Amino acid sequence: MATVLSVSGSPSPSSRTGRLLRHLDQRLTAQGHRVVPLDVRTIPAEALLGADFKHPAIVEATELFAQADGVVVGTPVYKASYSGVLKALLDLLPQYALTGKTVLPLATGGSTAHVLALDYALRPVLNSMGAAHIVQGWFTLDKDITAHDDGTVTVAPGTAEALAQVVDQFSAALGRTPYLAAAS
């Protein structure tokens, strides 16, 4: 069983990005992985913005990255790049915090004009941090994610199938063959 750190880089407590990640966490858990969620917005702003490497929340986040076999990184796209809170966290991690890790980059946004943010903004940073394998990521349009009052989400059928595929590829790259490939 692999340990997967599922990182939401959204600054909003009701974000589609965070809810989508928690939805995908369920699929990874069903495939036998241990999933540890991390919402960057819960890390105190003074620790992130003040670059307080010794703050307990930064130390804990660093340890979570170190203990993970794989990392799912999800972010809303703002101005053609990943979120500022995610950047703040990544800047505080050790330079090679992703060494030996399999990484799945995911992004959400309002327009397909932002789809290249995965490859031209997020992927280079993940690569520079030493990721062993960055699997194919996925960009999801906000309109394809319906958030419900109970915290769950419904994903549009075509998008749900594509997300299931990239999550299953990530799972397989972690060393386990997904047995729920038909589930969504």
Secondary structure, 3 states (H helix, E strand, C coil): CCEEEEEECCCCCCCHHHHHHHHHHHHHHHCCCEEEEEEHHHCCHHHHHCCCCCCHHHHHHHHHHHHCCEEEEEEECECCECCHHHHHHHHHCCCCCCECCEEEEEEEECCHHHCCHHHHHHHHHHHHCCECEECCCEEEEHHHEEECCCCCEEECHHHHHHHHHHHHHHHHHCCCCCCCCCCC
